[in-house]
């Protein structure tokens, strides 16, 4: 029997692996090169995937350590454009950094000394007024709804049962919060960690803000020259997307929170500051923020006063807030820049908080911005691809078909 030479084709009895190997060996040169390139590309992608998994595991392990560094980096990123503008007006880099850092520190101190005690007192006021709200619900709201709709709400919505459940859960929540605060207060390590972060975050923020341009330059040097243009484009677009939310929408949220809180406080609503702050912070979600102010303000006015003048005052504050947001703040601070959608923001923050806690919530928006830009570029690349257009170039098509490309 004659031994099969290396040029013989595979027999029918050969295994699938042997047939694939021999077929690849007998394939034309272009097809072999294409197959080897596909294998190499697969392993490169596998390496990047493993690297991302390892980085995620490392971040998860080091979450308590990385939290102050991530907070300081985010604050430095927010303050660097202001430093650059001050430099453009003739101020030195160090002087601009000191001025911006002092402004940020003063804002943080004001929030701690003014806003937090104010919101705390508002929460206490709401807790003290809670029985009155429940009484209004069972004695006014439910009978009015039954009279206007003809529905027997009390048959399937027992106010007394709801009141009892709300009281029970409210007391349970208060007890749980008290136990949690007491535990954290008694925990020496937790207190030390808080104190260390309070000292470390301003310290890191100052040095990150001072050396921000150096950090950017060092990161730019690490980029391969052949990828510098693409990475630069992605970085600029990611900065614009994230900036449109944090530097634009965030200012709108703060301004609307202050406006609603001040307006409802002037109307005389006891919990007006709490309702205004909550509505302002939820402004980035369409209809949710204004609805919170409208519903919360109307209910508070009806429970506290029960007359038309105060109800009209709440409606006036809400209407002026809508005009201020739609025609002044949003066009000036946000404009027509393409940013993160509200659904993306909520989803990213929830996923980040579930995976990495507070650090994940800090990193959620930057990661979502980069992912948004990458998906946008991938979408444009897909629309320009041969697969989407319905054909491939002649050499690649010939290689995929297992034939030599035609001679030029």
HELIX and SHEET records of a PDB file:
HELIX    1   1 UNK A   16  UNK A   26  1                                  11    
HELIX    2   2 UNK A   29  UNK A   61  1                                  33    
HELIX    3   3 UNK A   63  UNK A   88  1                                  26    
HELIX    4   4 UNK A   93  UNK A  110  1                                  18    
HELIX    5   5 UNK A  111  UNK A  115  3                                   5    
HELIX    6   6 UNK A  116  UNK A  136  1                                  21    
HELIX    7   7 UNK A  137  UNK A  141  3                                   5    
HELIX    8   8 UNK A  142  UNK A  149  1                                   8    
HELIX    9   9 UNK A  153  UNK A  156  1                                   4    
HELIX   10  10 UNK A  159  UNK A  186  1                                  28    
HELIX   11  11 UNK A  188  UNK A  210  1                                  23    
HELIX   12  12 UNK A  212  UNK A  221  1                                  10    
HELIX   13  13 UNK A  225  UNK A  227  5                                   3    
HELIX   14  14 UNK A  228  UNK A  243  1                                  16    
HELIX   15  15 UNK A  244  UNK A  249  3                                   6    
HELIX   16  16 UNK A  250  UNK A  267  1                                  18    
HELIX   17  17 UNK A  272  UNK A  281  1                                  10    
HELIX   18  18 UNK A  288  UNK A  304  1                                  17    
HELIX   19  19 UNK A  308  UNK A  324  1                                  17    
HELIX   20  20 UNK A  325  UNK A  334  3                                  10    
HELIX   21  21 UNK A  342  UNK A  383  1                                  42    
HELIX   22  22 UNK A  386  UNK A  389  1                                   4    
HELIX   23  23 UNK A  394  UNK A  401  1                                   8    
END                                                                             
